[in-house]
Amino acid sequence: MKKKNRTFYLLLVVSVITIICFVTFFYIRQLNITISDNTISSISELADHDKTTIETYIDICWQDLREIEERFVNYECGTIRDIETRIRLESLSGIFEHIYLMAEDGTVYTGKYAGNVRDEQAINGDLDFMPYFANGEEQVVERYVDGAEGSSSGKESILYGIRLKDFEVEGIKMLALIGISDTSVIRDNMVINSFVVNGKSRGKSALIDLKGNYIINVNKEGSANRTDNLFVHLEQSETTEMTVAEVAEKIEKEETFSFYHRHVGERYQELFYFIPFREGIDLYFVMAVNEAVFREQTNTFVTMSMLMLFFSMLTVVVMLLLVMKYQNKTIRETEKARSQKEFLSNMSHEIRTPLNGLIGMNHLIMIHIDDDGRKPQIKDWLKKSHSTANYLLSLVNDILDISKLQAGKIDIFREPLMVEALVDEIAAMQADNIESRGVEFIVEKDITAPCIEGDVTRTKQILMNIVGNAAKFTPKGKYIKFSVRQEQTDDGHVTTVYQCEDAGIGISKEYIGKIFDSFSQEKNRNTSEIKGTGLGMAISKLLADAMGGSITVESELGVGSTFTVRIPSAVVKEIPDYLKESGETKSVETHGTTETAKQVKILVAEDVEMNAEILMEILSMEGFETAHAWDGGEAVEIFKNSEIGEFDIILMDMQMPVMDGCTASKEIRKLNRPDAKTVMIYACTANTFQEDRDMAMESGMNDFLTKPIDVKILLKKMGRTTQ
């Protein structure tokens, strides 16, 4: 489930990031288009503004020529001399540098008395304005080079002209009135430089005629007697979106259009924007804008957008992580609640069932205790009660074990153990149980390192579980094979492999995956009569994991099962003497012997009357002399007031009123008498956690006994054995 959740959340995060990346890509793409459109719109507005301003100025120039014509009439200029005088006056006071009157035969009249060298052109007949009106034009505005063709002194100007109607002087019919103006007048009405950043212009405006000749060029100059042509400029491009022919065609059709081009060696492209003047004005307004303008604006917006998207994405991811964390927490809490509910439900069933039998049998015993005819039946009830009580004790121990293992509170001890002796001990304890069922019990050993480091108690617990289970589920006439072998890891380490193979009922494929779960027990007609807590395999798995090993199972329904336990350990090269002598595996050392001439006296410190009564009765039956203390304080006083060496052993409950067992032990050890340091003190407690054991040892106690006290273990520690 956890793995599936992790995969789901990983896919969710990747999907969100992918979507954000796609959105970012399309957003930036659309942003570029929008910025480009906006910039082009700005260029269009700027160009349209300049174009309108220029058109207005051209209209003013034409209107001014009409007014000059009217003044010719109003001032009754009836002779050529009067006309020339009027022209000279108008040139001095008007907006035109030069004014010319052209007759239908092409003769040009000007203010010849102005003394201007250029006026000699009119006298000499060098001026030719007929081509400007060759197609019947009513009004003319054109590029004009004021000077003889090929002259280096020529000046580029703008020619404005209007066609005259019914205007005659001395019988000569006049065709047109022409004014010449410097290009600077129009240039000053244009925003030549645009998109200026840090004093540097990235946009330039220009004015061209329909042949591509610059009237006002991008360098804000009039070209002095030379052809400065846009088409020639475009032919020098490295890359261009339109050919010169395509541009000329669009200009001829008077279209508004734009395209990119780049010259050799230039870093950025330029956008050329073309917009025609209104009908009757054969000019084009051109604006050239460096691509850097678009990029700078785009980069600014992209940077801002990326920051916004980054923080948005960060916010989304953080929120997603918080949601995932909250959801995981909710799932864990839900799973924990479900597990606790299931655990309590299983606990209730497992505990109440034997308690019900135990209470019922005790009730029957109390009713029939005086009935001599029922004594055999009462003995059977007592035997069953004892068996049920042991089952309950086993269940409680298993629950405590699995709780501590799951909480990581069980410490694994590393002490010398004899592998062969361990296997023999398990075999001896299980042999009667197995063989009494009519099952063959085979033990095989292949041991290369006889003594290794390990936890004797926990290893026994695992092996007792798997061999005990094999005994339960193997029918009569079959076999169980318990074997051990060792695999060399390196010079100082081996892996001990314990294996229990049976020819029993086997395990279904569906259940194999659950066999190591708590309270897990396969239910079928072959197992319905077999009792168990369902915790043994779960505990064995957790213990094997805690020791750095593993436990696996292979099984086939109706054929049998094989459990394999692998535990790595260090090899003990120097076998301790006590293991050599006894050949037994002991987790704790026995302390002395009670086989002396003097009767051993034991002080029992226990605040629960029933526990004290049972324990003292058992000890008395075994030949020990006993004394009782109701709490830790009384135990200290009794020992303090006793004779030297009077008490050989103190059984000290750890939780008592007035003074607890640990404090009492410390007080006894501090007494100024020789036996205070040597008297054997055993902790007797229902607490089985490692911290309780450590606390007992730190207080000066010698050993640790868990409640309910196993009399056999107690007597063994005191050097006695029972039949």
C-alpha positions, 0 to 999 in steps of 0.5 A: 500500500505504501509503495502504491501511494509513493508511486501515485504521488510521484506520478502526480508530482511529475504530471503537475510539473509536466503540465506546468512546463507545457503551460509555461511553454505555450504561455511564453509562445503566446507572450512573444506573439502578443508582445510582437503584435503590441510592438507592431501596433505601437509602430503602426500608431507611431507611423500613422501619426507621422504620416498624418502629420506629413500629409497635413503639412503637404496639404498646407504647402499645396494650400499655400500655393493656391493662396499665392495664385489668388494673390497673383490675381488680387494684386493684378499681376498683368505682366511677366515682370509683375509676376517675377516681382511677386514671386520674389516677394513670396519667396522671401516671406513664405515657406518655400525657398524657391517658387516657380511659375511654369507655362504650358510650353515648359518655360519657367519664370522665377524672381530673377532679381533675387540674385540667387545663382540658382535662378539663372537655371530658369533664365538659361532654361535648365529647369524642367518641371514638365515631367511632374505633370505629364500624367495630368496630375492636379497636385504634385509632391516629389523628391527633387534635386535642386541643381544641375544633374551630376553637380556635386553642389546639388541639394536634395529638396521636396517639390510641391506643385499645383496645376493652374486653371485659366491663368494667363499673363501677357497672353501666355497660358500658365500650367503650374505653380511650383514651390521648392522646400528643404527636406528638413521641414518635413523631417522636423515633423517626423519622429525619426528616432524611436524606442530609445534606451540609454541614448541609443535609438533602435527604431528609425523612420524614413520617407521614400517615393514609389521607386524606393528613393529616400526623401528622408533617410534613416540617418535623418539626412537628405542625400546630397545629389546621390541616389539613396535607394531602399531597394539597393539597401534590401539587396544587400541583406543577408536574410530577408523575408521578402525579395526586392521584387515582392516589396516593389510590387506591394509598394506599387499596389500601395499596401501596408506591410512589414517583414524582417531582414538582416544585413551581413555582420548584424547581430539582430534582424530589423523589422521594416514597416511600410505604410502608404500615404493617401491617394494623390501623395505618391510617398511611403512612410517606412519605419525600421525597428531592431529586433532587440526591441522585441527581445528586450520587452519579451525578456522583461515579460518572460522574466517576470512571468517565469518568476510568477510561474516559478512561485506559482509552481512552488506554491502548487508543489508546496501545497501538493506536498502539504496535501500529500503529507496531510493525506499520508498522515490521515491514511496512517492514522486511519490505518493505525486506527483500523489496525488497533481496532483489528488488534483489539478485536483479535485480542478480545477474541483470543483472551476471552475464549480461554478465559471463558473456559478457565472461568467455567472450569473453575466454577465447576471445580468449586461446585464439585470440590467436595464430591469424592466421586468427581475427583478424577474429573476435577483433576482433569479440569485442573489439568485443562485449567493449567493448560489454558492458563499457560496458553493465556500466559503465552498469548500475553508474552507474545503480545508483549513481544510483538509490541516491543518488536514493532516499537523497536524496544527489544535489544538483541544480545550478542553472547557466545552460544554453542550451535549444536547444543542449541539444536539439541535442546530444541530437538529434546524439547520438541521430540516427545511432542512430535513423536507422540503424534506418530510423526518421524522426527529427523535432526541433521547437523552440518556445523563448521563453527561450533561457537558463534555470537548470538541471542540464545533466547531469541534464537530459541524462540524462533526455532521453537515457533517453526518446529512447534508449528510443524508439529501442529500441522503434520499428521501421523505417519509423516515426517519433520526434518530439523536441520542446521548448516553453516555458510562461511561469509569470511574468516570471522563470520558465518551465516547459520541456516536453520531449516524445518521441513515437514510433510504436513498439510501445507499452506495455500498460495493465498495465505503464504503472503499473510503468514507473517502478519499478526494474528494470521492463521489459515482457516480450513477444515484441516486447521479448525481444531488447532489452537494458536495465537497467530502471533508466532510467525509474526514475532519470528519474522520481526526477531529474525529481522532484528538479528540482521537475518531472514525467515522464508517459507516454501510450501505446497498445499497437501505436500508440506512446508519448509521454513528457512531461518538465516542468521549472520553472526561472528565466529567465537574462536575462544570458547568460554570455559562454562560452555566447554564444561556444561555444553549448554547454552545459557543466557545468564549465569547460575549463581552458586548452589543451595546444596549446603548444610545450612538451610537457605533462607529467602526474603520475599518482598511482595506487596500482593498477598496472593502472589506472596502466599503462592511463592512462599508455599512453593519455596517451603515445599522445596525446603527453603526457609522464607520471610515476607516483607510487604514493601521495599522499606520493610525489606530493608529494615528486615535485612538490616535487623537480621543476623550477618549471613541470615538471608542468602537470597532476596526476591524483590518485587520492583513495584511496591508501595513505600519504597520500590524494589530498585530503591530498596536494593540500593539501600541494602547495598549501601548498608555497612555490613559484609553480606550487604554486598554479597546477598543475591537479589533477584528482581521479580516483576511483570515488566519485561522491557529492556529498560526495566532489566537495565534499571534492576541491574543498575540498582545492584540486583544480580538477576531478573525474573519475570512474572508469573515466575516459572518455578523451574527457572527460579530453582535452577538459578538457585541451584535446584532442579525439579522432576 
